[in-house]
Amino acid sequence: MDLAFDHTLFRAINQGLANPVLDTLCPVLRNKYTWFPIYIGGSLYVIYKYHMRGVWMVAFAGLAILIADQGCVLMKTWIHRLRPCHLEAGVRLVIDKCSDTFSFPSNHSTNHFALSVFVALLFRQSRLLVVLMLLWAVSVAFSQVYVGIHYPVDVTAGALIGAAIGFGVYNVYARVIGVGKWTQN
């Protein structure tokens, strides 16, 4: 998968947008030590607010992430696309290390979009939450390209796969658990 436009767009983001603000912000956005506490806190809040329904919401959100993550791992073993930090000359690697795993699709992008779409559908009455969740997923995906470890096609494919998984898991959740007034808050 050697797409010229993908390499060009990668360089435009990784090198062309280089600035101290994004150099500081992007590594933080994509770091598990940033989002993991947010997700744990959100999960605890949902369980507190919705009780047993909240437990089911969190369980299905976890299922969406599990399917997304393991699906990416499986796809990477078939596709074998190397990361730009291993292929591109002059890559600005804004994080400490270039992973030795393959690049396509981006796990970060897939996982965050799966969760964001699931949560956005679950709480679609809150436009603010929907916008925040989707912006969060986009910012994590963008950061993967900016820091030099994924091509734009990697994160775009991850976003589409993750969105489909989030949508699918939400539909299973809605059928199994049911959707009602408890999400109308």
C-alpha contacts under 8 A as a table, 3 or more apart, distances in Angstrom:
res1	aa1	res2	aa2	distance
1	M	81	R	6.86
2	D	6	D	7.92
3	L	6	D	5.25
3	L	7	H	6.58
4	A	7	H	5.25
4	A	8	T	6.23
5	F	8	T	4.96
5	F	9	L	5.98
6	D	9	L	5.19
6	D	10	F	5.99
6	D	151	Y	6.40
6	D	152	P	6.11
6	D	153	V	6.33
7	H	10	F	4.98
7	H	11	R	6.26
7	H	151	Y	7.01
8	T	11	R	5.27
8	T	12	A	6.25
9	L	12	A	4.95
9	L	13	I	6.26
9	L	152	P	6.95
10	F	13	I	5.30
10	F	14	N	5.84
10	F	145	V	6.60
10	F	146	Y	7.88
10	F	151	Y	5.63
10	F	152	P	6.13
11	R	14	N	5.06
11	R	15	Q	5.32
11	R	16	G	6.55
11	R	91	V	7.72
12	A	15	Q	5.66
12	A	16	G	4.43
12	A	17	L	6.58
13	I	16	G	5.43
13	I	17	L	5.19
13	I	18	A	7.46
13	I	145	V	6.93
13	I	146	Y	5.71
14	N	17	L	6.29
14	N	18	A	6.42
14	N	91	V	7.14
14	N	92	R	6.35
14	N	145	V	6.45
14	N	146	Y	4.52
14	N	147	V	6.57
14	N	148	G	6.06
15	Q	18	A	5.25
15	Q	91	V	7.41
15	Q	92	R	6.56
18	A	22	L	6.95
18	A	23	D	7.03
19	N	22	L	5.68
19	N	23	D	6.04
20	P	23	D	4.86
20	P	24	T	6.20
21	V	24	T	5.32
21	V	25	L	6.05
22	L	25	L	4.83
22	L	26	C	5.45
23	D	26	C	6.05
23	D	27	P	7.04
23	D	94	V	6.48
23	D	147	V	7.67
24	T	27	P	6.34
24	T	28	V	6.97
25	L	28	V	5.32
25	L	29	L	6.24
26	C	29	L	5.07
26	C	30	R	6.35
26	C	139	S	7.99
26	C	140	V	7.65
26	C	143	S	4.80
26	C	144	Q	7.78
26	C	146	Y	7.05
26	C	147	V	6.79
27	P	30	R	5.49
27	P	31	N	6.13
27	P	94	V	7.10
27	P	95	I	6.38
27	P	143	S	6.91
27	P	147	V	6.77
28	V	31	N	5.21
28	V	34	T	6.38
29	L	34	T	6.57
29	L	35	W	7.45
29	L	139	S	7.12
29	L	140	V	5.76
29	L	143	S	6.86
30	R	34	T	7.54
30	R	35	W	7.78
30	R	108	H	7.56
30	R	140	V	5.22
30	R	141	A	7.92
30	R	143	S	6.21
30	R	144	Q	6.80
31	N	34	T	5.47
31	N	35	W	6.84
32	K	35	W	5.28
32	K	36	F	5.38
33	Y	36	F	5.63
33	Y	37	P	6.83
34	T	37	P	6.46
34	T	38	I	7.07
35	W	38	I	5.04
35	W	39	Y	6.13
36	F	39	Y	5.16
36	F	40	I	6.14
37	P	40	I	5.03
37	P	41	G	5.95
38	I	41	G	5.13
38	I	42	G	6.03
39	Y	42	G	5.01
39	Y	43	S	5.99
40	I	43	S	5.06
40	I	44	L	6.18
41	G	44	L	5.17
41	G	45	Y	6.17
42	G	45	Y	5.06
42	G	46	V	6.18
43	S	46	V	5.15
43	S	47	I	6.21
43	S	54	G	7.91
43	S	58	V	5.96
44	L	47	I	5.14
44	L	48	Y	6.04
45	Y	48	Y	5.00
45	Y	49	K	6.01
46	V	49	K	5.12
46	V	50	Y	5.79
46	V	51	H	7.54
46	V	54	G	5.09
46	V	55	V	7.68
46	V	57	M	7.76
46	V	58	V	7.54
47	I	50	Y	5.37
47	I	51	H	4.89
47	I	52	M	6.90
47	I	53	R	7.36
47	I	54	G	4.12
47	I	55	V	5.39
47	I	58	V	7.54
48	Y	51	H	5.51
48	Y	54	G	7.26
49	K	54	G	7.05
50	Y	53	R	5.34
50	Y	54	G	4.54
50	Y	55	V	7.82
50	Y	182	W	7.37
51	H	54	G	5.07
51	H	55	V	6.49
52	M	55	V	4.97
52	M	56	W	6.47
53	R	56	W	5.10
53	R	57	M	6.20
54	G	57	M	4.89
54	G	58	V	6.13
55	V	58	V	5.21
55	V	59	A	6.06
56	W	59	A	4.92
56	W	60	F	6.08
56	W	177	I	7.74
57	M	60	F	5.28
57	M	61	A	6.10
58	V	61	A	4.97
58	V	62	G	6.09
59	A	62	G	5.06
59	A	63	L	6.20
60	F	63	L	4.78
60	F	64	A	6.20
60	F	169	V	6.92
60	F	170	Y	7.73
60	F	173	Y	6.76
61	A	64	A	5.09
61	A	65	I	6.43
61	A	115	L	6.02
61	A	118	F	6.72
61	A	119	V	7.54
61	A	169	V	7.96
62	G	65	I	5.12
62	G	66	L	6.06
63	L	66	L	4.97
63	L	67	I	6.08
63	L	169	V	7.59
64	A	67	I	5.32
64	A	68	A	6.09
64	A	111	N	7.75
64	A	114	A	5.88
64	A	115	L	6.35
64	A	118	F	7.59
64	A	165	I	6.31
64	A	166	G	5.85
64	A	169	V	5.97
65	I	68	A	5.02
65	I	69	D	5.87
65	I	111	N	5.20
65	I	112	H	7.69
65	I	114	A	6.23
65	I	115	L	6.24
66	L	69	D	5.19
66	L	70	Q	6.00
67	I	70	Q	5.45
67	I	71	G	5.72
67	I	165	I	7.42
68	A	71	G	5.17
68	A	72	C	6.19
68	A	107	N	7.44
68	A	110	T	5.86
68	A	111	N	5.40
68	A	114	A	6.62
68	A	161	I	7.61
68	A	162	G	6.03
68	A	165	I	6.64
69	D	72	C	5.26
69	D	73	V	6.40
69	D	107	N	5.82
69	D	110	T	7.07
69	D	111	N	5.93
70	Q	73	V	4.96
70	Q	74	L	6.22
71	G	74	L	5.17
71	G	75	M	6.18
72	C	75	M	5.00
72	C	76	K	6.02
72	C	104	F	7.75
72	C	105	P	6.07
72	C	106	S	7.22
72	C	107	N	5.86
72	C	110	T	7.52
73	V	76	K	5.22
73	V	77	T	6.52
73	V	107	N	7.67
74	L	77	T	5.33
74	L	78	W	6.78
75	M	78	W	5.21
75	M	79	I	6.14
75	M	104	F	7.43
75	M	105	P	7.27
76	K	79	I	5.15
76	K	80	H	5.61
76	K	81	R	7.32
76	K	102	F	5.75
76	K	103	S	6.91
76	K	104	F	5.75
76	K	105	P	6.73
77	T	80	H	5.90
77	T	102	F	7.65
79	I	104	F	6.93
80	H	102	F	5.61
80	H	103	S	7.40
80	H	104	F	7.37
81	R	102	F	5.50
81	R	103	S	5.40
81	R	104	F	5.77
82	L	86	H	6.55
82	L	87	L	6.95
82	L	101	T	7.87
82	L	102	F	5.23
82	L	103	S	5.52
82	L	104	F	7.93
83	R	86	H	5.45
83	R	87	L	6.56
83	R	98	C	7.96
83	R	99	S	7.98
83	R	102	F	6.24
83	R	103	S	4.93
83	R	149	I	5.74
83	R	150	H	5.81
83	R	151	Y	7.32
84	P	87	L	4.88
84	P	88	E	5.21
84	P	91	V	7.29
84	P	148	G	6.49
84	P	149	I	5.87
84	P	150	H	6.10
84	P	151	Y	6.49
85	C	88	E	6.00
85	C	91	V	5.93
85	C	93	L	6.82
85	C	98	C	6.12
85	C	148	G	5.83
85	C	149	I	5.64
85	C	150	H	7.97
86	H	98	C	7.53
88	E	91	V	5.86
91	V	148	G	6.23
92	R	147	V	6.90
92	R	148	G	5.96
93	L	96	D	7.42
93	L	97	K	7.61
93	L	98	C	7.47
93	L	147	V	5.53
93	L	148	G	4.97
93	L	149	I	7.38
94	V	146	Y	7.80
94	V	147	V	4.63
94	V	148	G	6.67
95	I	98	C	7.67
95	I	147	V	6.27
98	C	149	I	6.35
99	S	102	F	7.93
99	S	149	I	7.56
103	S	106	S	6.08
103	S	149	I	7.62
103	S	150	H	6.08
103	S	151	Y	7.79
103	S	154	D	6.56
104	F	150	H	7.96
104	F	153	V	7.95
104	F	154	D	4.88
104	F	155	V	7.96
104	F	157	A	7.90
104	F	158	G	7.90
105	P	110	T	7.47
105	P	153	V	7.93
105	P	154	D	4.57
105	P	155	V	6.40
105	P	157	A	5.99
105	P	158	G	5.11
106	S	109	S	5.28
106	S	110	T	6.14
106	S	150	H	6.96
106	S	154	D	5.27
106	S	155	V	5.18
106	S	157	A	7.64
106	S	158	G	5.26
107	N	110	T	5.05
107	N	111	N	5.83
107	N	158	G	6.74
108	H	111	N	5.32
108	H	112	H	6.02
108	H	140	V	7.11
108	H	141	A	6.83
108	H	144	Q	7.81
108	H	158	G	7.82
109	S	112	H	5.37
109	S	113	F	6.01
109	S	137	A	6.76
109	S	138	V	7.83
109	S	140	V	6.65
109	S	141	A	4.89
109	S	155	V	5.42
109	S	156	T	7.73
109	S	158	G	5.04
109	S	159	A	5.41
109	S	162	G	7.22
110	T	113	F	5.33
110	T	114	A	6.02
110	T	155	V	7.51
110	T	157	A	7.86
110	T	158	G	4.14
110	T	159	A	5.18
110	T	160	L	7.50
110	T	161	I	6.12
110	T	162	G	4.15
110	T	163	A	7.53
111	N	114	A	5.16
111	N	115	L	6.27
111	N	158	G	7.92
111	N	162	G	6.01
112	H	115	L	5.21
112	H	116	S	5.88
112	H	136	W	7.94
112	H	137	A	5.18
112	H	140	V	7.56
112	H	159	A	7.98
112	H	162	G	7.20
113	F	116	S	4.89
113	F	117	V	5.83
113	F	134	L	7.32
113	F	137	A	5.45
113	F	138	V	7.96
113	F	158	G	7.75
113	F	159	A	5.47
113	F	160	L	7.81
113	F	162	G	4.76
113	F	163	A	5.27
113	F	166	G	7.12
114	A	117	V	5.50
114	A	118	F	6.14
114	A	159	A	7.83
114	A	161	I	7.75
114	A	162	G	4.04
114	A	163	A	5.04
114	A	164	A	7.21
114	A	165	I	5.55
114	A	166	G	4.07
114	A	167	F	7.62
115	L	118	F	5.13
115	L	119	V	6.07
115	L	162	G	7.74
115	L	166	G	6.04
116	S	119	V	5.19
116	S	120	A	5.84
116	S	130	V	7.86
116	S	133	M	5.05
116	S	134	L	5.84
116	S	136	W	7.93
116	S	137	A	6.55
116	S	163	A	7.86
116	S	166	G	7.34
117	V	120	A	4.91
117	V	121	L	6.04
117	V	133	M	7.66
117	V	134	L	7.22
117	V	162	G	7.94
117	V	163	A	5.65
117	V	166	G	5.09
117	V	167	F	6.34
118	F	121	L	5.34
118	F	122	L	6.10
118	F	163	A	7.99
118	F	166	G	4.47
118	F	167	F	6.03
118	F	169	V	7.02
118	F	170	Y	5.50
119	V	122	L	4.91
119	V	123	F	6.00
119	V	124	R	7.88
119	V	130	V	7.55
119	V	133	M	7.51
120	A	123	F	5.33
120	A	124	R	5.21
120	A	129	L	6.90
120	A	130	V	4.60
120	A	133	M	6.71
120	A	134	L	7.72
121	L	124	R	4.90
121	L	130	V	7.81
121	L	167	F	7.61
121	L	170	Y	7.02
122	L	170	Y	7.16
122	L	183	T	6.87
123	F	126	S	5.82
123	F	129	L	7.34
123	F	130	V	7.23
123	F	183	T	5.98
123	F	184	Q	7.31
124	R	127	R	6.33
124	R	129	L	7.76
124	R	130	V	6.19
125	Q	183	T	7.82
125	Q	184	Q	6.21
125	Q	185	N	7.47
126	S	129	L	5.34
126	S	130	V	6.35
126	S	185	N	7.75
127	R	130	V	5.03
127	R	131	V	6.12
128	L	131	V	5.21
128	L	132	L	6.06
129	L	132	L	5.02
129	L	133	M	5.98
130	V	133	M	5.29
130	V	134	L	6.24
131	V	134	L	5.30
131	V	135	L	5.97
132	L	135	L	5.12
132	L	136	W	5.95
133	M	136	W	5.08
133	M	137	A	6.35
134	L	137	A	5.12
134	L	138	V	6.19
135	L	138	V	5.04
135	L	139	S	6.01
136	W	139	S	5.15
136	W	140	V	6.25
137	A	140	V	5.21
137	A	141	A	6.21
138	V	141	A	5.09
138	V	142	F	6.02
139	S	142	F	5.07
139	S	143	S	6.01
140	V	143	S	5.07
140	V	144	Q	6.45
141	A	144	Q	5.29
141	A	145	V	6.99
141	A	155	V	5.56
141	A	156	T	7.87
141	A	159	A	7.71
142	F	145	V	5.40
142	F	146	Y	6.20
142	F	152	P	7.97
142	F	155	V	7.57
143	S	146	Y	4.83
143	S	147	V	5.95
144	Q	147	V	5.60
144	Q	148	G	6.63
144	Q	149	I	5.86
144	Q	150	H	5.59
144	Q	155	V	7.50
145	V	148	G	5.29
145	V	149	I	5.99
145	V	150	H	4.82
145	V	151	Y	5.72
145	V	152	P	6.23
145	V	155	V	7.65
146	Y	149	I	7.83
148	G	151	Y	7.92
150	H	154	D	6.03
150	H	155	V	6.90
151	Y	154	D	5.24
151	Y	155	V	6.81
152	P	155	V	5.36
152	P	156	T	6.02
153	V	156	T	4.96
153	V	157	A	5.87
154	D	157	A	5.41
154	D	158	G	6.10
155	V	158	G	4.81
155	V	159	A	5.98
156	T	159	A	5.00
156	T	160	L	6.29
157	A	160	L	5.16
157	A	161	I	6.05
158	G	161	I	5.13
158	G	162	G	5.79
159	A	162	G	5.08
159	A	163	A	5.90
160	L	163	A	5.10
160	L	164	A	6.17
161	I	164	A	5.17
161	I	165	I	6.20
162	G	165	I	5.02
162	G	166	G	6.02
163	A	166	G	5.04
163	A	167	F	6.05
164	A	167	F	5.07
164	A	168	G	6.03
165	I	168	G	5.00
165	I	169	V	5.98
166	G	169	V	5.25
166	G	170	Y	6.02
167	F	170	Y	5.14
167	F	171	N	6.28
168	G	171	N	5.16
168	G	172	V	6.34
169	V	172	V	5.08
169	V	173	Y	6.03
170	Y	173	Y	4.91
170	Y	174	A	6.04
171	N	174	A	5.01
171	N	175	R	6.24
172	V	175	R	5.18
172	V	176	V	6.00
173	Y	176	V	5.17
173	Y	177	I	5.49
173	Y	178	G	6.84
174	A	177	I	5.56
174	A	178	G	4.46
174	A	179	V	5.40
175	R	178	G	5.38
175	R	179	V	7.94
179	V	182	W	7.68
179	V	183	T	7.33
180	G	183	T	6.30
180	G	184	Q	7.45
181	K	184	Q	5.05
181	K	185	N	7.84
182	W	185	N	6.86
